Amino acid sequence: MPDVVSKIQSQNEGGLVKKNVVIIVAAGRGRRAGAGLPKQYRMIAGKSLLRWTIEAIYRCDHNAAIQVVIHKGDAQQFKAATDGLDLPPPVFGGASRQASVLSGLKAVEPLDPDFVLIHDAARPFISGTVYNDVLAKLGSGAEAVVPALAIVDTLKIAAEGKIKRAVDRDSLYAIQTPQGFAFQPLKAAHEKAQGQDYTDDGSVMEAAGYSVSISTGDAENFKVTHATDFAKAEAKIMSKATDVRVGTGYDVHRFEEGNHIWLCGLSVPFTKGLKGHSDADVALHALTDALFASVAAGDIGIHFPPSEAQWRGAPSEIFLKKAAAVIREKGGIVSHVAVCIVCELPKIGPYKDAMRARIADMLAISIERVSVQATTTEKLGFTGRGEGIAAEATATVRLPF
């Protein structure tokens, strides 16, 4: 995987110098979200919160150079959450948000960027309007820009359960991210602020004596903070993914000599093998075709021709993840998948739950959205005669309409 410097340099071929960098801060523990994984790795509508946020940045700017800052204990969760994304390795954050941002700034310093945008991992609904207005104000000469929303609710100061007085809201704003800065002033301000506990980068710049401008905020760009916010975020995503598609797939492979077969990404001990150009995982092949079909993207043979030597013996996980990536590129969500394996032997029952877990992991969805079934043909047909295995699959996908 390329580092962030190499990625920028590759984007700059041809003389077009890109100098903007986005740092996503994902090192927090998210304790206000309740027990469980750190909130940035929890699933929302089939994808982790962090992945939703990264993909939102890419939708705003598909050439964005993104550097993610994570907790040192989250390397495996990060790898799973970002599988298939073109990202440099993460860097480890510190004990505070301010320390984590400084780690990110040091990681991208070799680029000597003009501007840097700092974004919270827990804000997955960043819009192009908010993103571009920050950049526009930086381009007009501002050294620090923060998206802001004017407060519209009545505000009161209270103590011991009683209201003491009202607060003038006319000059009050709620601050969001991404916040944009001239790179060198921000880095110098963070180095000066080491040991402090500022909750946003605009405050770091204010403390260093810089003027901070406001840009367009968006009420939709809320921060997922509490447990109830996950349901709110999923409802928002699902409200836009109203184009429900169902794809089907079917595949057959004959038996050959061997001592195991691949089914649903698992190696199942058996007295025979399955014949095929790749690993001959008949179940994943059927499911891959179902996913491609759901978005009318052809079939497995188009994307991975058996005439190409590079796919000889290839794990079918590659094919399945490619189909899922095609759906994500269209803004889609894999809502549910089902596979039915047709054979007399081997017995599938002992492996069903492990197969479901394996598919869920490959598609980055919850296991509750994966069904694996098995049946026989009562000794009829080629499967009944023990000549091979068949599989059929369906995939339900939701897309923006």
C-alpha positions in Angstrom: 0.0 0.0 0.0 1.5 3.4 -1.0 2.2 6.0 1.7 0.4 9.3 1.4 3.4 11.0 -0.1 3.6 8.4 -2.9 -0.1 8.7 -3.5 0.0 12.5 -4.0 3.1 12.2 -6.2 1.3 9.7 -8.5 -1.7 12.1 -8.7 0.7 14.9 -9.7 2.1 13.3 -12.8 1.8 15.6 -15.7 2.7 18.7 -13.8 -0.6 19.2 -12.0 0.4 19.7 -8.3 -2.2 18.8 -5.8 -1.6 20.5 -2.4 -4.7 19.8 -0.4 -4.7 16.9 2.2 -7.6 15.6 4.3 -6.8 14.2 7.8 -9.5 12.0 9.3 -9.3 11.8 13.1 -10.4 8.3 14.1 -8.4 7.6 17.3 -11.1 8.2 19.9 -12.8 5.6 22.0 -16.4 7.0 21.5 -17.4 6.1 25.1 -20.6 8.3 24.8 -21.9 5.9 22.2 -22.1 3.1 24.8 -20.5 -0.3 25.1 -19.1 -2.1 22.2 -16.5 -1.4 19.5 -15.2 2.1 19.2 -18.0 3.9 17.3 -16.0 4.5 14.1 -15.9 0.8 13.5 -19.6 0.0 14.3 -21.8 -0.9 11.4 -24.4 1.4 9.9 -26.5 0.0 7.0 -23.9 -2.6 6.2 -20.7 -0.5 6.4 -18.6 0.9 9.3 -19.1 4.5 10.3 -15.5 5.2 9.3 -16.0 3.8 5.8 -19.1 5.9 5.3 -17.1 9.0 6.2 -14.1 8.1 4.0 -16.4 7.4 1.0 -18.2 10.7 1.7 -14.9 12.6 1.4 -14.2 10.8 -1.9 -17.6 11.8 -3.2 -16.7 15.4 -2.5 -13.3 15.1 -4.0 -12.4 11.8 -5.7 -8.7 12.9 -5.8 -8.5 13.6 -2.1 -5.4 12.5 -0.4 -6.7 11.1 2.9 -4.6 10.3 5.9 -6.4 8.5 8.7 -5.3 8.7 12.3 -6.2 5.7 14.5 -5.7 4.3 18.0 -2.7 2.1 18.2 -4.9 -0.9 19.2 -7.3 -0.6 16.2 -5.1 -1.7 13.3 -7.1 -4.8 12.6 -10.5 -3.0 12.8 -9.1 -0.3 10.5 -7.9 -2.9 8.0 -11.3 -4.6 7.9 -13.2 -1.3 7.7 -11.2 0.1 4.8 -10.6 -3.1 2.8 -10.5 -2.2 -0.9 -10.0 1.6 -0.4 -7.0 3.3 -1.9 -5.6 4.6 1.4 -2.0 5.0 2.8 -1.2 3.2 6.0 -2.8 4.9 9.1 -0.8 6.7 11.7 -1.3 6.3 15.4 -2.9 9.1 17.4 -2.2 10.3 21.0 -4.0 10.6 24.2 -6.1 13.6 23.1 -7.7 14.8 19.9 -5.1 17.6 19.7 -2.2 15.0 19.9 -3.8 12.8 17.3 -4.2 15.7 14.8 -0.5 16.6 15.4 0.4 13.0 14.5 -1.5 13.3 11.3 0.1 16.6 10.4 3.6 15.2 10.9 2.7 12.3 8.6 1.8 14.6 5.7 4.5 17.2 6.4 6.8 15.8 3.6 4.2 17.0 1.1 4.5 20.6 2.3 0.8 21.1 1.5 -0.6 24.6 1.2 -3.9 23.6 2.9 -5.1 20.8 5.1 -8.6 19.8 6.1 -9.3 18.1 9.4 -12.4 15.9 9.6 -14.1 13.9 12.3 -14.5 10.2 11.5 -18.0 10.4 13.1 -19.4 12.8 10.5 -20.4 10.6 7.5 -22.7 13.1 5.9 -20.3 15.8 4.7 -21.6 17.4 1.5 -19.8 18.9 -1.5 -21.2 22.3 -0.5 -19.6 22.3 2.9 -16.3 20.8 1.6 -16.0 23.2 -1.3 -16.9 26.3 0.7 -14.1 25.6 3.2 -11.6 25.3 0.3 -13.0 28.4 -1.4 -12.4 30.6 1.7 -8.9 29.1 2.1 -8.2 30.0 -1.5 -9.4 33.5 -0.9 -6.7 34.1 1.8 -8.2 32.8 5.0 -5.7 31.0 7.3 -8.4 29.1 9.2 -12.0 28.2 8.2 -14.6 26.3 10.2 -18.1 25.3 9.0 -20.7 26.8 11.3 -24.4 26.7 11.8 -26.2 29.6 13.5 -28.0 28.5 16.7 -31.8 28.8 16.3 -33.0 27.3 19.6 -33.6 29.4 22.6 -30.6 29.0 25.0 -30.7 29.2 28.8 -28.2 29.0 31.7 -29.5 26.8 34.5 -28.3 25.6 37.8 -29.8 23.1 40.3 -32.7 22.4 38.0 -33.8 26.1 37.6 -33.2 28.5 34.8 -31.1 31.5 35.8 -31.1 33.6 32.6 -31.3 33.5 28.8 -28.3 33.6 26.5 -28.2 35.9 23.5 -28.0 33.5 20.6 -27.5 36.0 17.8 -23.8 35.5 17.7 -23.7 31.8 18.7 -22.8 29.1 16.2 -22.4 25.3 16.3 -19.0 24.3 14.8 -18.6 21.4 12.4 -15.9 19.7 10.4 -14.1 19.5 8.0 -12.1 22.5 9.2 -9.6 23.9 6.8 -6.2 25.6 7.5 -3.0 26.9 6.0 -0.8 23.9 6.7 2.3 25.5 8.3 0.4 27.8 10.7 -1.7 24.9 11.9 1.2 22.7 12.5 3.0 25.4 14.4 -0.1 26.1 16.5 -0.5 22.4 17.3 3.2 22.1 18.3 2.7 25.1 20.6 -0.4 23.6 22.1 1.1 20.3 23.1 -0.2 19.1 26.4 -3.4 21.1 26.0 -6.8 19.5 25.4 -8.5 21.5 22.7 -11.6 19.8 21.2 -11.3 21.3 17.7 -8.6 22.7 15.5 -10.2 26.1 15.2 -9.7 26.5 18.9 -6.0 25.6 18.5 -5.6 28.4 15.9 -7.5 30.9 18.1 -5.2 30.2 21.0 -2.2 30.8 18.7 -3.6 34.2 17.8 -5.0 33.5 14.4 -8.3 34.8 13.0 -10.8 32.0 12.3 -13.4 32.5 9.6 -16.7 30.6 9.3 -18.0 28.9 6.2 -21.3 27.2 5.2 -22.5 24.6 7.7 -25.1 21.9 7.2 -27.6 20.5 9.6 -27.3 17.1 7.9 -23.6 17.0 8.7 -24.2 15.9 12.3 -21.7 14.0 14.4 -22.6 10.4 15.4 -22.0 10.7 19.2 -24.6 8.7 21.2 -26.1 5.3 20.7 -29.3 6.8 19.4 -27.4 8.6 16.7 -26.7 5.3 14.9 -30.3 4.6 14.3 -30.7 8.2 13.1 -27.8 7.8 10.7 -29.1 4.5 9.4 -32.5 5.9 8.8 -31.0 8.8 6.9 -29.0 6.5 4.7 -31.9 4.2 4.1 -34.2 7.1 3.3 -32.1 7.8 0.2 -31.5 4.2 -0.8 -35.0 3.6 -2.1 -34.2 1.8 -5.3 -34.3 -1.8 -4.2 -32.8 -4.3 -6.6 -32.7 -8.1 -6.5 -30.1 -10.1 -8.5 -29.8 -13.9 -8.9 -26.9 -16.1 -9.7 -26.4 -19.8 -10.5 -23.2 -21.9 -11.0 -22.2 -25.5 -11.3 -18.8 -27.2 -10.9 -18.0 -30.9 -11.4 -16.0 -33.0 -9.1 -12.4 -34.1 -9.7 -9.6 -35.7 -7.7 -8.8 -33.9 -4.5 -9.1 -33.8 -0.7 -11.1 -30.6 -0.1 -13.4 -28.2 -1.8 -13.9 -24.5 -1.4 -17.4 -23.4 -0.4 -18.4 -19.9 0.8 -14.8 -19.0 1.3 -14.1 -22.1 3.5 -11.9 -25.1 2.8 -14.2 -28.1 3.5 -12.5 -31.5 3.8 -13.8 -34.0 1.3 -12.8 -37.0 -0.8 -12.9 -35.0 -4.0 -12.1 -31.5 -5.3 -14.1 -29.2 -7.6 -12.8 -28.5 -11.1 -12.5 -24.9 -12.1 -10.1 -22.2 -13.4 -10.1 -20.4 -10.0 -10.6 -22.1 -6.7 -13.9 -23.4 -8.0 -15.9 -22.0 -5.1 -19.3 -22.6 -6.7 -21.2 -20.8 -3.9 -19.2 -17.6 -4.1 -19.4 -17.7 -7.9 -23.2 -17.8 -7.8 -23.3 -15.0 -5.2 -20.8 -12.9 -7.2 -23.1 -13.2 -10.2 -26.1 -12.3 -8.1 -24.4 -9.1 -6.9 -23.3 -8.1 -10.4 -26.9 -8.8 -11.7 -28.4 -6.5 -9.0 -26.8 -3.5 -10.6 -26.8 -4.8 -14.2 -23.0 -5.0 -14.2 -22.5 -8.2 -16.3 -21.3 -11.4 -14.8 -18.2 -13.0 -13.3 -16.9 -14.1 -16.7 -16.9 -10.6 -18.0 -14.9 -9.2 -15.0 -12.7 -12.2 -14.5 -12.3 -14.1 -17.9 -11.2 -17.7 -17.4 -9.0 -17.2 -20.5 -6.7 -15.0 -18.3 -4.0 -16.9 -16.6 -3.9 -14.4 -13.6 -7.2 -15.9 -12.3 -5.9 -19.6 -12.4 -6.3 -20.9 -8.8 -7.4 -17.4 -7.6 -9.5 -17.3 -4.4 -13.1 -16.4 -5.2 -13.0 -13.9 -2.4 -11.4 -11.5 -4.9 -14.4 -11.9 -7.2 -17.0 -11.3 -4.5 -15.2 -8.2 -3.1 -15.0 -6.8 -6.6 -18.8 -7.2 -7.1 -19.4 -5.5 -3.7 -17.0 -2.7 -4.7 -19.0 -2.1 -7.9 -22.2 -1.7 -5.8 -20.5 0.7 -3.4 -19.2 2.8 -6.3 -22.8 3.3 -7.4 -23.6 4.5 -3.9 -25.4 1.2 -3.1 -25.8 -1.0 0.0 -25.8 -4.8 0.2 -28.9 -5.3 2.2 -29.2 -9.1 2.2 -27.6 -12.2 0.5 -28.7 -15.8 0.3 -26.9 -18.9 -1.0 -28.4 -22.3 -1.5 -25.9 -25.2 -2.1 -27.2 -28.2 -3.9 -25.3 -31.5 -3.3 -25.6 -35.0 -1.7 -22.2 -34.7 -0.1 -20.4 -33.2 1.7 -22.8 -32.4 4.5 -23.1 -28.6 4.7 -24.9 -28.3 8.0 -21.8 -28.3 10.2 -20.3 -25.4 8.3 -23.3 -23.2 7.8 -22.6 -20.7 10.5 -18.9 -20.4 9.6 -19.9 -19.9 6.0 -22.3 -17.1 6.9 -19.6 -15.4 9.1 -17.1 -15.7 6.2 -19.4 -14.1 3.7 -20.4 -11.4 6.1 -16.8 -10.6 6.7 -16.0 -10.5 2.9 -19.0 -8.2 2.2 -18.5 -6.1 5.4 -22.1 -6.7 6.5 -23.6 -8.2 9.6 -24.1 -11.9 9.8 -27.9 -11.4 10.2 -27.9 -10.2 6.6 -26.5 -13.5 5.3 -28.3 -16.8 4.7 -26.7 -20.1 3.8 -28.9 -23.1 3.0 -28.3 -26.6 1.6 -30.5 -29.2 -0.1 -30.2 -32.4 -2.1 -32.0 -33.5 -5.2 -33.1 -36.8 -3.7 -30.4 -38.7 -5.8 -31.8 -37.2 -9.0 -29.7 -35.5 -11.7 -26.0 -34.8 -11.8 -25.8 -33.6 -8.1 -27.8 -36.7 -7.1 -25.3 -38.9 -8.9 -22.5 -37.2 -7.0 -21.0 -35.7 -10.2 -20.7 -32.2 -8.9 -22.2 -29.3 -6.9 -24.6 -26.5 -7.9 -25.4 -23.3 -6.1 -27.9 -20.6 -6.6 -27.9 -17.2 -4.9 -29.9 -14.0 -4.5 -28.7 -10.5 -3.5 -30.8 -7.7 -2.4 -29.2 -4.3 -2.9 -30.4 -0.7 -2.1 -29.4 2.2 -4.3 -30.1 5.9 -4.3 -33.1 6.4 -6.7 
